[in-house]
Structure formats: C-alpha cells, structure tokens
Amino acid sequence: MQPIKVSSAQFENHSGDKNHNLGVIEKLAAKAAAEGSQVISFHECSITGYSFARKLSGEELLGIAESIPDGESIQRLIAISKQYDIVILAGLFEKDESDHIYKAYVCVGKEGLIAKYRKLHPFINPHILPGNAYCVFELFGWKCGILICYDNNIIENVRATKLMGADIIFMPHVTMCTPSSRPGAGFVDPKLWENRQQDPTALRLEFDGMKGRDWLMKWLPSRAYDNAVYAIFSNPIGMDDDQLKNGCSMIIDPFGDILAECRSFEDSFVTAELFPFKLTEAGGSRYLKARRPELYGDIIGKSHQSEQKVAWLKK
C-alpha cells in the first residue's frame, strides 16, 4: 500500500435542505482536492441534517429519504466526485423498494457508488430500521470500513470491522453536547454560538469540556489504538436543528494520536497523510495476534436482549 491523503470535514448543516448541504459538501470537497486530498469524509446525515428527524412522522421521513444509488443526492455526490477527482463519504436517510427507512452512509467516486452502510444502532426516530451488516471496501489499495456514531460505542463493532480487514474506519457522527447520565454532560446554550464572534472563549470552554471534547477523548483514541486502525471522525459544527454541536472533526492514527483536528467555528476540514507502517508498528497489531478466541468466543457471542434508552431525544 502507498500512503493516502484523507480529509475529515465539519460544517453547519441546514435541516432538510439537501441543496444547501450538498453545496457546502461541494465547496469543501473542491478545496480539499485542490490541496491534494484523495478522500474527504463528512458527518452523519450531512446531506439531510440529523436532529430534526426526531420530530418527523414515518411519511415525512419517507419524503426526505432517497433510494441508493439512484436518488438525486447520490447522483449529485457522484458528479461532484467526478468533477473534482476526490472520493466523498456522506450520509442521508435511505428508503428501499419496500419503503423501509435506514440511516445510510455512502462512499462514492467518479465512477459511481463504491460502498453503502446502514447504521446498526439507530435511535433518532422509531421509523428508522437498523442495518444488519458490516461494510468493508477498498480505496487506493487500503481496506476501509464505516461505523456510524453510536455504532462505535459498542466496541465489538469496531473489532469486527477490523477483523474483516479494515485498516481505516470512517466514523461519521452527530454527537456531544447532549444530556446523559455521565457527569458533566448536557446541552450547550445556543446563545453562546450566536455570540461566538464577540466571546469565542466561553463557547470554546463549553465545547472542549465534559459536554464535548473531554468526553470524546475518553474513548475515541482507544478505538484506534486497541484495533490498530486509522479513525476518521467527522462531526457537525454549529446548530443542528435546535441543538448545538461542537465539531472536533479529527484524524487519529493507530497509536491513538491525533494527527489533525478542526479547531475553528467555521465550515472546514483537516487533512492527514496515512502511512501503512503504523498499522503494524502500533501496539494494537500485537494485541490482535495475541487473541485467544477459544476462551471468550462463546461469551462475546452470547445472545441477549438489546436495549437502548436515549432520554434527550424526547425533549
């Protein structure tokens, strides 16, 4: 494998306004390509917007969902990729031929759709069905995977994607700055966003504290480190419906080190060059070889009743 240049982006999406969001995706993709990036990744539901979907009926969700790859948004995404010669990853709501709705994330290139993944653990709206398959595909000789937001919090998903061969895992999110049982969690006041030019320090303190980045640092680097993968984390910045999100889009290497991170309040991206040698030199590579699945295969695979409760979605 040769080194690969990958970008992770963040922007303030508009709820339900696909034309606006795709316009921002095009602008950032064009700039990343001009700077030599081969791949750019955007956040969960970056094409459609995310948090507003918790208020939608099934019929309303069907109205914004699209088929893949024939939907208008995917075709425009492919056209953008072709025009600027850059691979693009972005998310939206998908509907299949039976009008089942999924939270989807796609990878497209100038030749068309490369990969599609359906979120395994959706909870924003009860009309959205869970996906039931992992996704591993190839980009420029690298094996890549996708896990959307909450999927990454279930550690078995990351390990399974790695065991299927992925050395890069794209991790699109809409996360942080929401209530939780964990200490320090909660919403960030939208007034701080409105006043970000006059008082950026107050906003940055909230974004970087336990409501945001400090929590992310408790677990995200360990996903990369334990599995010897590059983690490409993408998250929106600004207002997503009535909730404020803090960005922090970043690229983490197999040592768990942050190679690049978005630190502005603007629509932006960061780029890093990924090197194959880190995949085998990082400690996670040794841990994978030392596994003894005969000890715990039946334990990890033991059936149970899955349960998800996310109280803030009802607010």
C-alpha positions as CSV (number, residue, x, y, z in Angstrom):
1,M,0.0,0.0,0.0
2,Q,1.0,3.6,-0.7
3,P,0.4,6.5,1.7
4,I,-3.0,8.1,1.3
5,K,-4.2,11.7,2.0
6,V,-7.6,11.8,3.8
7,S,-9.6,14.8,4.9
8,S,-12.3,15.0,7.7
9,A,-14.8,17.9,7.4
10,Q,-17.3,19.7,9.5
11,F,-20.0,22.2,8.7
12,E,-23.3,23.6,9.9
13,N,-25.9,21.7,8.1
14,H,-29.4,23.0,7.4
15,S,-32.3,20.7,8.4
16,G,-33.9,19.1,5.4
17,D,-32.2,21.4,2.9
18,K,-30.3,19.0,0.7
19,N,-29.4,21.5,-1.9
20,H,-27.7,23.8,0.6
21,N,-25.9,20.9,2.3
22,L,-24.6,19.5,-0.9
23,G,-23.4,22.9,-1.9
24,V,-21.3,23.0,1.2
25,I,-20.1,19.5,0.6
26,E,-19.1,20.5,-2.9
27,K,-17.2,23.6,-1.7
28,L,-15.2,21.7,0.9
29,A,-14.6,18.7,-1.4
30,A,-13.3,21.0,-4.2
31,K,-10.9,22.8,-1.8
32,A,-9.6,19.5,-0.3
33,A,-9.0,18.1,-3.8
34,A,-7.1,21.3,-4.8
35,E,-4.9,20.8,-1.7
36,G,-4.1,17.2,-2.7
37,S,-6.5,15.2,-0.7
38,Q,-7.7,11.9,-2.2
39,V,-10.7,11.3,0.1
40,I,-13.0,13.5,2.2
41,S,-15.4,12.4,4.9
42,F,-18.5,14.3,6.1
43,H,-20.7,13.7,9.2
44,E,-23.7,11.5,9.8
45,C,-26.7,12.7,7.7
46,S,-24.6,15.5,6.3
47,I,-26.8,15.6,3.2
48,T,-30.2,15.8,5.0
49,G,-29.5,17.1,8.5
50,Y,-30.0,15.0,11.6
51,S,-31.6,16.1,14.8
52,F,-34.8,17.5,13.2
53,A,-35.7,13.9,12.1
54,R,-36.7,13.0,15.7
55,K,-39.8,15.1,15.1
56,L,-40.8,13.6,11.8
57,S,-43.6,11.0,11.1
58,G,-42.9,8.0,9.0
59,E,-44.5,9.7,6.0
60,E,-42.4,12.8,6.5
61,L,-39.2,10.7,6.8
62,L,-40.1,8.9,3.5
63,G,-40.4,12.3,1.9
64,I,-36.7,13.2,2.6
65,A,-35.3,9.7,2.2
66,E,-33.8,8.5,-1.1
67,S,-33.0,5.3,-2.9
68,I,-29.3,4.4,-3.2
69,P,-27.7,4.8,-5.7
70,D,-30.4,6.2,-7.9
71,G,-31.5,9.0,-5.7
72,E,-30.9,12.6,-6.8
73,S,-28.5,13.4,-3.9
74,I,-26.3,10.4,-4.6
75,Q,-26.1,11.2,-8.2
76,R,-25.1,14.8,-7.4
77,L,-22.5,13.5,-5.0
78,I,-21.0,11.3,-7.7
79,A,-21.0,14.2,-10.1
80,I,-19.1,16.3,-7.5
81,S,-16.6,13.5,-7.0
82,K,-16.1,13.2,-10.8
83,Q,-15.6,17.0,-11.3
84,Y,-13.0,17.4,-8.6
85,D,-11.5,13.8,-8.7
86,I,-11.9,13.1,-5.0
87,V,-13.7,10.3,-3.2
88,I,-16.5,11.5,-1.0
89,L,-18.2,10.0,2.0
90,A,-21.5,11.5,3.3
91,G,-24.7,10.4,5.0
92,L,-28.5,10.6,4.4
93,F,-31.8,8.8,5.1
94,E,-32.3,5.8,2.7
95,K,-35.5,4.2,1.6
96,D,-35.6,0.8,-0.1
97,E,-38.0,-0.6,-2.6
98,S,-40.4,-1.6,0.2
99,D,-40.3,1.9,1.8
100,H,-38.2,0.7,4.7
101,I,-36.1,3.6,6.1
102,Y,-32.5,3.4,7.1
103,K,-29.7,5.7,8.3
104,A,-27.2,5.3,5.5
105,Y,-23.7,6.5,4.7
106,V,-22.2,6.2,1.3
107,C,-18.8,6.3,-0.3
108,V,-18.7,7.5,-3.9
109,G,-16.0,8.0,-6.5
110,K,-16.0,9.4,-10.0
111,E,-17.2,6.0,-11.4
112,G,-20.1,5.8,-9.0
113,L,-21.1,4.2,-5.7
114,I,-18.2,2.4,-4.0
115,A,-19.9,1.4,-0.7
116,K,-23.1,1.8,1.3
117,Y,-23.5,1.2,5.0
118,R,-26.7,1.2,7.2
119,K,-26.4,2.3,10.8
120,L,-26.6,-0.7,13.1
121,H,-27.9,1.2,16.2
122,P,-30.3,4.0,15.0
123,F,-32.4,5.7,17.6
124,I,-33.3,9.2,16.4
125,N,-36.7,8.1,15.1
126,P,-38.7,4.8,15.7
127,H,-39.4,4.5,12.0
128,I,-35.8,4.0,11.1
129,L,-34.7,0.4,10.9
130,P,-31.3,-1.0,11.9
131,G,-28.8,-2.2,9.4
132,N,-27.6,-5.8,9.8
133,A,-24.2,-6.0,8.1
134,Y,-20.7,-4.6,8.4
135,C,-19.1,-2.9,5.5
136,V,-15.5,-3.2,4.3
137,F,-14.3,-1.9,0.9
138,E,-11.1,-0.8,-0.8
139,L,-9.8,2.7,-1.5
140,F,-6.5,3.2,-3.3
141,G,-5.3,-0.2,-2.0
142,W,-6.4,0.4,1.6
143,K,-9.2,-1.7,3.2
144,C,-11.8,0.7,4.8
145,G,-14.8,0.3,7.0
146,I,-17.7,2.5,8.1
147,L,-19.4,2.7,11.5
148,I,-21.9,5.5,12.2
149,C,-21.9,7.3,15.5
150,Y,-23.4,5.1,18.3
151,D,-22.1,2.0,16.4
152,N,-18.6,3.0,17.6
153,N,-19.6,3.0,21.2
154,I,-20.3,-0.8,21.0
155,I,-16.7,-1.9,21.0
156,E,-17.5,-5.2,19.3
157,N,-18.4,-3.4,16.1
158,V,-15.0,-1.7,15.8
159,R,-13.2,-5.0,16.5
160,A,-15.4,-6.9,14.0
161,T,-14.8,-4.3,11.3
162,K,-11.0,-4.6,11.9
163,L,-11.1,-8.4,11.8
164,M,-12.9,-8.1,8.4
165,G,-9.7,-6.4,7.2
166,A,-10.4,-2.6,7.7
167,D,-7.3,-0.5,8.4
168,I,-9.2,2.8,8.1
169,I,-12.6,3.2,9.7
170,F,-14.7,6.2,8.8
171,M,-16.7,7.2,11.9
172,P,-19.3,9.9,11.0
173,H,-21.1,11.3,14.0
174,V,-23.6,13.8,15.2
175,T,-22.6,13.8,18.8
176,M,-21.6,15.6,22.0
177,C,-23.3,18.5,23.8
178,T,-26.4,16.4,24.8
179,P,-27.7,15.2,28.2
180,S,-26.5,11.9,29.6
181,S,-26.1,10.1,32.9
182,R,-22.4,10.7,32.7
183,P,-21.0,13.5,34.9
184,G,-20.7,16.9,33.2
185,A,-22.9,16.1,30.2
186,G,-25.6,18.4,28.8
187,F,-26.7,20.8,26.1
188,V,-24.6,23.8,25.3
189,D,-26.6,27.1,25.2
190,P,-27.2,28.2,21.6
191,K,-26.7,31.8,22.7
192,L,-23.0,31.1,23.0
193,W,-23.0,30.2,19.3
194,E,-24.8,33.4,18.4
195,N,-22.2,35.3,20.4
196,R,-19.2,33.3,19.1
197,Q,-17.5,36.3,17.4
198,Q,-17.7,38.5,20.5
199,D,-16.9,35.8,23.1
200,P,-15.2,32.8,21.5
201,T,-13.6,31.8,24.8
202,A,-16.9,31.0,26.6
203,L,-18.0,28.8,23.7
204,R,-14.7,27.0,23.4
205,L,-14.7,26.2,27.1
206,E,-18.1,24.5,26.7
207,F,-17.1,22.7,23.5
208,D,-13.8,21.4,25.0
209,G,-15.2,20.4,28.4
210,M,-17.0,17.3,29.6
211,K,-20.1,18.2,27.5
212,G,-17.9,17.8,24.4
213,R,-14.3,17.0,23.6
214,D,-13.2,15.9,27.0
215,W,-15.8,13.1,26.8
216,L,-14.8,12.2,23.3
217,M,-11.2,11.8,24.4
218,K,-12.2,9.2,27.0
219,W,-12.9,6.6,24.3
220,L,-12.3,7.6,20.7
221,P,-8.5,7.3,20.7
222,S,-8.7,3.9,22.3
223,R,-10.8,2.6,19.4
224,A,-8.0,3.4,17.1
225,Y,-5.2,2.2,19.5
226,D,-6.8,-1.1,20.5
227,N,-7.5,-2.1,16.9
228,A,-4.5,-0.6,15.1
229,V,-6.7,1.4,12.8
230,Y,-6.8,4.9,11.5
231,A,-10.1,6.5,12.8
232,I,-11.6,9.3,10.6
233,F,-14.0,11.1,12.9
234,S,-16.4,13.6,11.4
235,N,-19.0,15.7,13.3
236,P,-21.0,18.9,12.5
237,I,-20.3,22.3,13.9
238,G,-23.0,24.8,14.9
239,M,-26.7,24.4,15.1
240,D,-28.3,21.1,14.1
241,D,-32.0,21.9,14.4
242,D,-32.3,23.2,17.9
243,Q,-29.1,21.5,19.2
244,L,-25.6,22.9,19.2
245,K,-22.8,20.7,18.0
246,N,-19.1,21.2,18.6
247,G,-17.3,19.8,15.6
248,C,-13.8,18.5,16.6
249,S,-13.6,16.5,13.3
250,M,-10.3,14.7,13.5
251,I,-8.0,12.0,12.2
252,I,-6.4,9.6,14.7
253,D,-3.6,7.2,13.9
254,P,-3.2,3.6,15.1
255,F,-1.1,4.8,18.1
256,G,-4.2,6.8,19.3
257,D,-2.5,10.1,18.4
258,I,-4.5,12.9,16.8
259,L,-2.9,13.8,13.5
260,A,-5.2,16.7,12.6
261,E,-8.3,18.3,14.1
262,C,-10.7,21.0,13.1
263,R,-10.5,23.7,15.8
264,S,-12.4,26.7,14.2
265,F,-16.1,27.5,14.4
266,E,-16.2,27.6,10.6
267,D,-17.1,25.1,7.9
268,S,-13.7,23.5,7.4
269,F,-11.7,20.3,7.1
270,V,-8.3,18.9,8.1
271,T,-6.1,16.5,6.1
272,A,-3.5,14.0,7.1
273,E,-1.3,11.5,5.3
274,L,-1.8,7.9,6.4
275,F,1.2,5.6,6.3
276,P,0.9,1.7,6.2
277,F,3.8,1.1,8.6
278,K,1.9,2.4,11.5
279,L,-0.7,-0.4,11.1
280,T,1.9,-3.0,12.1
281,E,4.1,-0.9,14.5
282,A,1.2,0.1,16.8
283,G,0.5,-2.0,19.8
284,G,-3.0,-3.0,18.6
285,S,-1.4,-5.1,15.9
286,R,0.3,-7.2,18.5
287,Y,-2.9,-7.5,20.6
288,L,-4.8,-8.7,17.6
289,K,-2.3,-11.5,17.0
290,A,-2.3,-12.5,20.7
291,R,-6.1,-13.1,20.8
292,R,-7.4,-16.4,22.2
293,P,-11.0,-16.5,20.9
294,E,-11.4,-20.1,22.2
295,L,-11.6,-18.5,25.7
296,Y,-14.3,-15.9,25.0
297,G,-15.9,-16.6,21.7
298,D,-19.0,-18.1,23.3
299,I,-19.0,-15.4,25.9
300,I,-18.9,-12.5,23.5
301,G,-21.4,-14.2,21.2
302,K,-23.9,-15.0,23.9
303,S,-27.3,-13.8,23.0
304,H,-29.1,-11.1,25.0
305,Q,-31.9,-8.6,24.7
306,S,-30.5,-5.4,23.3
307,E,-31.8,-2.3,25.0
308,Q,-31.3,1.4,24.1
309,K,-32.7,4.3,26.1
310,V,-31.9,7.9,25.0
311,A,-33.9,10.3,27.0
312,W,-32.8,13.5,25.3
313,L,-34.4,12.5,22.0
314,K,-37.8,13.1,23.6
315,K,-37.0,16.7,24.6
